[in-house]
Amino acid sequence: MSNRVFGQFCGLARALEVVGERWALLIVRDLLVGPRRFSDLKRGLPKIPTNILSARLKELEQAGLVARRVLPRPASSVVYELSALGSGLEASVLALGRWGAQLLGEPRDGEVVTTDSLIMALRTTFHPPGRGVRLGFELRFGEHVLHARVDGVKLVVAEGPLERPDLVIEAGPGLKPLLAREVAPAAALADGSVRVIGDPALLSRFVEIFYIDGPAALTGS
């Protein structure tokens, strides 16, 4: 556990003692996607110093949130994964991501997007469409490719392409204004900030299912 103590008998204070250090929740975010090797975590958090990543992982292990596991041969590598206690942070991480998405604005200089952050972004912005809706989306964001399967209230998001998707969405920085409802799907398609392969009408369906909570400022039609 870190040296951060607040001297208060309070659940929030205790939680911040465990995950309040810089980078801790981003490590948890990436481990919510799945087990990761040290090198995977470093690649997904390129700006974290190696010694800080080691320290955070050690603190999370000591707190019982993270465990190490050796993969069977031929891999035989060590991966980090969340314990049941660590996995219990999922709802809180999604809620924080949902709230923070309203503050994003334009990308700052030097800010990066990773596959894991995009996967968690889709999970964060997911609003279940209800029973009977089954759709598959493939998202291409520069070098990152991931897919989302929607089945009523269930969502599965993973890295890689999707076989026979209902819609392929190619987007870069134009994705955030679309999900924030700052631009309408038709306008995003018209100005080329978003491109699709498949029925363009399904882009409107996509943003009905995935969107950032907050005041809408639609432009276009």
BAMI-324500 format. One record per residue: chain; residue number from 1; z, y, x of N, C-alpha, C in turn. Coordinates in steps of 0.02 Angstrom, whole numbers. Layout:
<atoms>
ATOM, mol, seq, n.pz, n.py, n.px, ca.pz, ca.py, ca.px, c.pz, c.py, c.px
ATOM, A, NUM, Z, Y, X, Z, Y, X, Z, Y, X
...
</atoms>
This chain:
<atoms>
ATOM, mol, seq, n.pz, n.py, n.px, ca.pz, ca.py, ca.px, c.pz, c.py, c.px
ATOM, A, 1, 0, -60, 42, 0, 0, 0, 0, 62, 44
ATOM, A, 2, -31, 116, 22, -36, 177, 61, 32, 211, 64
ATOM, A, 3, 36, 262, 106, 98, 301, 113, 105, 354, 59
ATOM, A, 4, 55, 357, 13, 58, 407, -40, 109, 385, -92
ATOM, A, 5, 164, 420, -98, 215, 406, -149, 232, 471, -184
ATOM, A, 6, 247, 466, -248, 260, 525, -289, 332, 531, -312
ATOM, A, 7, 371, 478, -302, 441, 481, -322, 451, 485, -397
ATOM, A, 8, 404, 457, -435, 410, 458, -508, 402, 387, -535
ATOM, A, 9, 446, 369, -581, 442, 303, -613, 394, 309, -672
ATOM, A, 10, 329, 304, -655, 276, 318, -704, 217, 274, -686
ATOM, A, 11, 186, 245, -736, 129, 201, -725, 71, 236, -690
ATOM, A, 12, 56, 298, -710, 1, 334, -678, 17, 349, -606
ATOM, A, 13, 79, 369, -592, 99, 382, -523, 93, 319, -480
ATOM, A, 14, 115, 263, -509, 111, 201, -471, 38, 181, -458
ATOM, A, 15, -5, 191, -508, -76, 176, -499, -107, 219, -444
ATOM, A, 16, -89, 283, -443, -117, 327, -392, -91, 311, -322
ATOM, A, 17, -30, 283, -319, -5, 260, -254, -48, 204, -226
ATOM, A, 18, -79, 165, -270, -118, 107, -249, -192, 125, -239
ATOM, A, 19, -221, 163, -286, -293, 177, -282, -309, 251, -277
ATOM, A, 20, -259, 291, -262, -271, 363, -259, -298, 388, -192
ATOM, A, 21, -299, 346, -141, -327, 368, -77, -403, 374, -82
ATOM, A, 22, -431, 417, -39, -503, 428, -39, -540, 363, -27
ATOM, A, 23, -594, 352, -64, -639, 295, -60, -613, 233, -97
ATOM, A, 24, -548, 229, -113, -521, 168, -141, -557, 148, -206
ATOM, A, 25, -564, 196, -252, -595, 179, -316, -670, 164, -310
ATOM, A, 26, -703, 194, -260, -773, 178, -250, -781, 107, -222
ATOM, A, 27, -734, 85, -182, -734, 15, -160, -724, -31, -221
ATOM, A, 28, -677, -13, -264, -666, -52, -325, -729, -52, -368
ATOM, A, 29, -761, 6, -374, -823, 11, -413, -874, -40, -390
ATOM, A, 30, -886, -43, -324, -936, -89, -298, -915, -162, -306
ATOM, A, 31, -851, -176, -300, -827, -244, -309, -828, -265, -382
ATOM, A, 32, -829, -218, -428, -837, -235, -499, -907, -262, -512
ATOM, A, 33, -955, -245, -470, -1022, -273, -477, -1022, -346, -455
ATOM, A, 34, -982, -361, -403, -978, -430, -378, -947, -433, -309
ATOM, A, 35, -932, -492, -284, -904, -499, -217, -951, -469, -165
ATOM, A, 36, -922, -440, -113, -961, -408, -61, -933, -423, 8
ATOM, A, 37, -978, -433, 56, -958, -437, 126, -940, -367, 150
ATOM, A, 38, -905, -364, 207, -887, -299, 235, -950, -258, 247
ATOM, A, 39, -1002, -290, 274, -1065, -254, 288, -1098, -230, 224
ATOM, A, 40, -1091, -267, 169, -1119, -246, 105, -1084, -183, 81
ATOM, A, 41, -1017, -183, 86, -979, -125, 65, -996, -64, 107
ATOM, A, 42, -1004, -74, 173, -1021, -18, 217, -1090, 8, 200
ATOM, A, 43, -1137, -35, 185, -1204, -14, 167, -1204, 24, 101
ATOM, A, 44, -1163, 2, 54, -1159, 36, -11, -1120, 101, -10
ATOM, A, 45, -1080, 111, 42, -1042, 173, 51, -1058, 200, 121
ATOM, A, 46, -1119, 223, 132, -1142, 239, 200, -1102, 294, 234
ATOM, A, 47, -1068, 336, 197, -1032, 391, 228, -959, 374, 245
ATOM, A, 48, -936, 314, 229, -867, 297, 243, -861, 273, 316
ATOM, A, 49, -814, 301, 355, -804, 276, 423, -780, 204, 421
ATOM, A, 50, -802, 164, 469, -785, 93, 470, -710, 82, 470
ATOM, A, 51, -673, 123, 509, -600, 113, 512, -566, 129, 445
ATOM, A, 52, -594, 176, 408, -566, 193, 342, -580, 137, 293
ATOM, A, 53, -640, 108, 295, -656, 52, 251, -608, -6, 265
ATOM, A, 54, -596, -20, 329, -549, -74, 347, -480, -59, 320
ATOM, A, 55, -458, 4, 328, -391, 22, 305, -385, 17, 229
ATOM, A, 56, -435, 41, 193, -432, 38, 119, -431, -34, 96
ATOM, A, 57, -473, -76, 125, -474, -146, 105, -407, -179, 118
ATOM, A, 58, -376, -164, 175, -311, -192, 191, -259, -170, 141
ATOM, A, 59, -260, -106, 122, -213, -80, 72, -223, -113, 4
ATOM, A, 60, -286, -121, -15, -300, -152, -80, -280, -226, -80
ATOM, A, 61, -289, -259, -23, -266, -328, -17, -190, -332, -23
ATOM, A, 62, -155, -289, 13, -82, -290, 12, -55, -275, -58
ATOM, A, 63, -92, -235, -96, -70, -218, -164, -89, -272, -214
ATOM, A, 64, -127, -324, -192, -145, -379, -236, -206, -366, -279
ATOM, A, 65, -245, -314, -262, -304, -299, -301, -367, -334, -275
ATOM, A, 66, -367, -349, -210, -426, -377, -177, -404, -439, -138
ATOM, A, 67, -448, -489, -137, -435, -549, -98, -498, -565, -57
ATOM, A, 68, -487, -601, -3, -543, -624, 38, -557, -697, 24
ATOM, A, 69, -622, -715, 27, -642, -784, 15, -699, -802, 63
ATOM, A, 70, -697, -863, 90, -750, -886, 134, -802, -923, 93
ATOM, A, 71, -864, -900, 98, -918, -933, 61, -932, -1001, 92
ATOM, A, 72, -953, -1050, 51, -969, -1116, 77, -1030, -1113, 124
ATOM, A, 73, -1036, -1164, 165, -1094, -1169, 209, -1158, -1173, 169
ATOM, A, 74, -1214, -1148, 193, -1223, -1123, 262, -1203, -1051, 273
ATOM, A, 75, -1184, -1014, 219, -1167, -943, 228, -1105, -936, 273
ATOM, A, 76, -1050, -967, 251, -988, -966, 290, -963, -896, 308
ATOM, A, 77, -984, -847, 269, -961, -778, 282, -903, -761, 236
ATOM, A, 78, -866, -711, 255, -808, -688, 217, -830, -634, 168
ATOM, A, 79, -811, -641, 105, -824, -590, 55, -759, -564, 27
ATOM, A, 80, -761, -503, 4, -705, -473, -31, -720, -474, -106
ATOM, A, 81, -669, -490, -146, -678, -490, -218, -615, -467, -251
ATOM, A, 82, -622, -442, -312, -565, -418, -350, -524, -476, -377
ATOM, A, 83, -459, -468, -375, -414, -514, -408, -413, -498, -483
ATOM, A, 84, -376, -537, -521, -368, -522, -592, -337, -453, -601
ATOM, A, 85, -290, -436, -558, -258, -370, -562, -309, -316, -547
ATOM, A, 86, -350, -326, -496, -401, -276, -478, -454, -270, -532
ATOM, A, 87, -474, -326, -562, -525, -324, -615, -500, -286, -676
ATOM, A, 88, -434, -281, -683, -405, -243, -738, -419, -169, -734
ATOM, A, 89, -445, -147, -677, -463, -76, -670, -531, -60, -701
ATOM, A, 90, -568, -110, -724, -636, -98, -748, -640, -44, -802
ATOM, A, 91, -599, -50, -853, -602, -2, -908, -587, 69, -883
ATOM, A, 92, -539, 75, -837, -521, 141, -810, -578, 169, -768
ATOM, A, 93, -609, 127, -727, -664, 150, -684, -723, 172, -728
ATOM, A, 94, -739, 133, -779, -794, 152, -824, -779, 217, -860
ATOM, A, 95, -716, 225, -882, -697, 286, -917, -701, 347, -870
ATOM, A, 96, -678, 340, -809, -683, 395, -760, -756, 412, -745
ATOM, A, 97, -798, 359, -738, -869, 371, -726, -902, 406, -784
ATOM, A, 98, -882, 386, -845, -910, 417, -905, -892, 491, -908
ATOM, A, 99, -829, 506, -892, -807, 576, -893, -840, 615, -837
ATOM, A, 100, -842, 586, -777, -870, 621, -720, -945, 633, -725
ATOM, A, 101, -980, 591, -763, -1052, 600, -770, -1069, 668, -801
ATOM, A, 102, -1023, 695, -840, -1035, 761, -871, -1033, 817, -819
ATOM, A, 103, -1005, 803, -760, -997, 855, -708, -1050, 851, -654
ATOM, A, 104, -1098, 805, -660, -1144, 791, -605, -1188, 851, -586
ATOM, A, 105, -1219, 884, -633, -1266, 937, -615, -1323, 910, -574
ATOM, A, 106, -1347, 950, -527, -1401, 929, -482, -1372, 894, -421
ATOM, A, 107, -1409, 846, -392, -1384, 813, -331, -1371, 862, -275
ATOM, A, 108, -1314, 854, -242, -1299, 896, -184, -1336, 870, -123
ATOM, A, 109, -1344, 914, -73, -1377, 894, -11, -1339, 836, 20
ATOM, A, 110, -1377, 784, 38, -1348, 727, 72, -1319, 674, 26
ATOM, A, 111, -1318, 686, -39, -1291, 636, -85, -1342, 579, -94
ATOM, A, 112, -1316, 518, -97, -1359, 460, -102, -1346, 423, -167
ATOM, A, 113, -1394, 382, -185, -1387, 337, -242, -1393, 266, -215
ATOM, A, 114, -1350, 221, -238, -1353, 152, -216, -1366, 107, -277
ATOM, A, 115, -1386, 46, -263, -1399, -1, -318, -1335, -14, -357
ATOM, A, 116, -1279, -23, -323, -1216, -36, -358, -1195, 24, -401
ATOM, A, 117, -1206, 85, -375, -1187, 143, -415, -1232, 149, -477
ATOM, A, 118, -1296, 130, -470, -1340, 131, -528, -1320, 78, -580
ATOM, A, 119, -1301, 19, -555, -1279, -34, -601, -1218, -11, -640
ATOM, A, 120, -1171, 20, -605, -1110, 44, -639, -1126, 103, -684
ATOM, A, 121, -1176, 143, -666, -1195, 199, -708, -1222, 175, -775
ATOM, A, 122, -1262, 121, -774, -1287, 93, -837, -1230, 64, -878
ATOM, A, 123, -1184, 30, -845, -1126, 3, -882, -1084, 60, -911
ATOM, A, 124, -1080, 115, -874, -1039, 172, -896, -1070, 207, -957
ATOM, A, 125, -1136, 213, -958, -1170, 250, -1011, -1191, 207, -1070
ATOM, A, 126, -1174, 143, -1068, -1194, 97, -1121, -1157, 110, -1186
ATOM, A, 127, -1195, 116, -1240, -1168, 123, -1308, -1199, 67, -1350
ATOM, A, 128, -1160, 16, -1366, -1188, -43, -1400, -1227, -25, -1462
ATOM, A, 129, -1288, -49, -1468, -1329, -32, -1526, -1313, -72, -1588
ATOM, A, 130, -1274, -125, -1581, -1257, -166, -1639, -1293, -233, -1638
ATOM, A, 131, -1273, -277, -1681, -1300, -345, -1683, -1374, -345, -1699
ATOM, A, 132, -1408, -394, -1671, -1479, -403, -1686, -1526, -366, -1640
ATOM, A, 133, -1500, -322, -1597, -1542, -285, -1551, -1544, -323, -1484
ATOM, A, 134, -1602, -345, -1465, -1611, -381, -1402, -1669, -348, -1363
ATOM, A, 135, -1652, -318, -1308, -1702, -283, -1268, -1688, -294, -1194
ATOM, A, 136, -1741, -294, -1155, -1735, -300, -1083, -1770, -241, -1049
ATOM, A, 137, -1734, -207, -1006, -1761, -150, -970, -1760, -163, -895
ATOM, A, 138, -1813, -144, -862, -1814, -144, -789, -1816, -72, -765
ATOM, A, 139, -1771, -54, -720, -1766, 15, -696, -1784, 17, -622
ATOM, A, 140, -1832, 59, -606, -1853, 69, -536, -1835, 141, -516
ATOM, A, 141, -1789, 146, -469, -1765, 210, -446, -1776, 214, -371
ATOM, A, 142, -1836, 237, -352, -1854, 236, -281, -1855, 164, -256
ATOM, A, 143, -1817, 150, -203, -1815, 83, -174, -1770, 36, -213
ATOM, A, 144, -1733, 63, -261, -1685, 22, -299, -1718, -5, -362
ATOM, A, 145, -1710, -70, -374, -1736, -102, -434, -1679, -141, -466
ATOM, A, 146, -1667, -130, -529, -1615, -166, -566, -1639, -176, -638
ATOM, A, 147, -1603, -217, -674, -1623, -229, -743, -1561, -232, -788
ATOM, A, 148, -1574, -221, -852, -1521, -223, -902, -1545, -264, -961
ATOM, A, 149, -1504, -312, -981, -1517, -351, -1042, -1467, -330, -1095
ATOM, A, 150, -1492, -307, -1151, -1450, -286, -1207, -1456, -339, -1262
ATOM, A, 151, -1399, -364, -1283, -1396, -414, -1337, -1341, -393, -1384
ATOM, A, 152, -1358, -351, -1431, -1307, -326, -1478, -1255, -284, -1442
ATOM, A, 153, -1193, -307, -1443, -1139, -269, -1411, -1130, -290, -1338
ATOM, A, 154, -1172, -337, -1315, -1164, -362, -1246, -1216, -331, -1200
ATOM, A, 155, -1195, -319, -1138, -1240, -292, -1088, -1231, -330, -1023
ATOM, A, 156, -1287, -349, -993, -1286, -380, -926, -1332, -338, -882
ATOM, A, 157, -1305, -311, -829, -1344, -271, -781, -1340, -304, -713
ATOM, A, 158, -1396, -310, -679, -1397, -342, -614, -1453, -314, -572
ATOM, A, 159, -1448, -326, -507, -1500, -304, -460, -1562, -347, -468
ATOM, A, 160, -1620, -316, -456, -1682, -352, -454, -1725, -342, -517
ATOM, A, 161, -1788, -364, -514, -1833, -357, -571, -1815, -405, -627
ATOM, A, 162, -1845, -393, -684, -1834, -434, -743, -1899, -467, -764
ATOM, A, 163, -1896, -532, -778, -1956, -566, -801, -1972, -546, -872
ATOM, A, 164, -2031, -523, -883, -2055, -502, -949, -2009, -450, -982
ATOM, A, 165, -1998, -393, -950, -1957, -341, -981, -1994, -309, -1040
ATOM, A, 166, -1956, -284, -1087, -1986, -247, -1142, -2012, -179, -1119
ATOM, A, 167, -1978, -151, -1068, -1999, -86, -1042, -1979, -81, -969
ATOM, A, 168, -2025, -57, -928, -2010, -40, -858, -2006, 36, -853
ATOM, A, 169, -1952, 61, -825, -1942, 133, -819, -1941, 151, -745
ATOM, A, 170, -1986, 195, -725, -1988, 220, -657, -1962, 292, -658
ATOM, A, 171, -1906, 303, -625, -1875, 369, -628, -1838, 383, -563
ATOM, A, 172, -1837, 445, -544, -1796, 467, -487, -1744, 515, -515
ATOM, A, 173, -1742, 576, -489, -1695, 626, -515, -1703, 641, -589
ATOM, A, 174, -1762, 623, -617, -1773, 636, -688, -1732, 593, -734
ATOM, A, 175, -1699, 541, -707, -1660, 497, -750, -1598, 531, -778
ATOM, A, 176, -1563, 569, -736, -1501, 600, -758, -1512, 649, -816
ATOM, A, 177, -1560, 696, -812, -1571, 740, -870, -1589, 702, -933
ATOM, A, 178, -1624, 645, -925, -1642, 605, -984, -1579, 576, -1016
ATOM, A, 179, -1535, 546, -974, -1474, 516, -1001, -1425, 569, -1027
ATOM, A, 180, -1428, 629, -998, -1384, 684, -1021, -1412, 719, -1082
ATOM, A, 181, -1470, 697, -1105, -1503, 727, -1163, -1520, 801, -1153
ATOM, A, 182, -1533, 817, -1089, -1555, 884, -1073, -1631, 891, -1081
ATOM, A, 183, -1664, 834, -1083, -1736, 832, -1094, -1751, 772, -1139
ATOM, A, 184, -1797, 781, -1185, -1815, 727, -1230, -1861, 677, -1195
ATOM, A, 185, -1862, 615, -1218, -1905, 565, -1187, -1978, 586, -1185
ATOM, A, 186, -2003, 614, -1238, -2074, 634, -1239, -2088, 687, -1186
ATOM, A, 187, -2042, 733, -1177, -2051, 786, -1127, -2047, 757, -1056
ATOM, A, 188, -2002, 710, -1045, -1995, 679, -979, -2059, 641, -961
ATOM, A, 189, -2088, 608, -1011, -2151, 572, -999, -2208, 622, -987
ATOM, A, 190, -2208, 676, -1024, -2262, 725, -1018, -2262, 760, -950
ATOM, A, 191, -2203, 775, -924, -2201, 810, -859, -2201, 763, -799
ATOM, A, 192, -2201, 697, -813, -2206, 649, -759, -2141, 634, -722
ATOM, A, 193, -2085, 663, -745, -2021, 650, -711, -1998, 578, -724
ATOM, A, 194, -2023, 548, -778, -2009, 478, -794, -2076, 446, -813
ATOM, A, 195, -2087, 386, -787, -2147, 348, -804, -2126, 280, -831
ATOM, A, 196, -2166, 252, -874, -2149, 187, -904, -2209, 140, -902
ATOM, A, 197, -2193, 76, -903, -2243, 23, -913, -2220, -15, -975
ATOM, A, 198, -2260, -12, -1027, -2241, -40, -1091, -2247, 12, -1146
ATOM, A, 199, -2219, -2, -1202, -2223, 43, -1260, -2181, 105, -1247
ATOM, A, 200, -2211, 165, -1241, -2173, 226, -1228, -2119, 240, -1280
ATOM, A, 201, -2128, 215, -1341, -2078, 227, -1393, -2011, 195, -1376
ATOM, A, 202, -2013, 144, -1334, -1951, 110, -1315, -1908, 153, -1268
ATOM, A, 203, -1937, 205, -1238, -1897, 250, -1197, -1846, 287, -1241
ATOM, A, 204, -1866, 305, -1302, -1819, 336, -1348, -1764, 287, -1367
ATOM, A, 205, -1782, 224, -1374, -1731, 172, -1389, -1683, 166, -1330
ATOM, A, 206, -1710, 169, -1270, -1668, 164, -1210, -1615, 219, -1210
ATOM, A, 207, -1635, 281, -1224, -1586, 336, -1220, -1541, 339, -1282
ATOM, A, 208, -1557, 300, -1332, -1509, 292, -1387, -1454, 243, -1368
ATOM, A, 209, -1468, 200, -1320, -1420, 149, -1299, -1382, 171, -1236
ATOM, A, 210, -1417, 206, -1191, -1386, 229, -1129, -1388, 305, -1128
ATOM, A, 211, -1331, 337, -1131, -1329, 410, -1127, -1261, 434, -1104
ATOM, A, 212, -1261, 493, -1076, -1199, 524, -1051, -1166, 560, -1109
ATOM, A, 213, -1103, 545, -1121, -1066, 579, -1173, -1059, 653, -1156
ATOM, A, 214, -1061, 694, -1207, -1053, 766, -1196, -1103, 805, -1238
ATOM, A, 215, -1100, 871, -1235, -1145, 912, -1275, -1218, 898, -1257
ATOM, A, 216, -1258, 888, -1306, -1329, 876, -1295, -1366, 942, -1293
ATOM, A, 217, -1418, 945, -1251, -1459, 1005, -1246, -1532, 985, -1243
ATOM, A, 218, -1555, 953, -1295, -1623, 926, -1296, -1675, 983, -1294
ATOM, A, 219, -1726, 970, -1254, -1783, 1014, -1254, -1845, 971, -1265
ATOM, A, 220, -1896, 999, -1290, -1956, 960, -1303, -1948, 922, -1368
ATOM, A, 221, -1990, 871, -1378, -1988, 834, -1440, -2000, 761, -1427
</atoms>
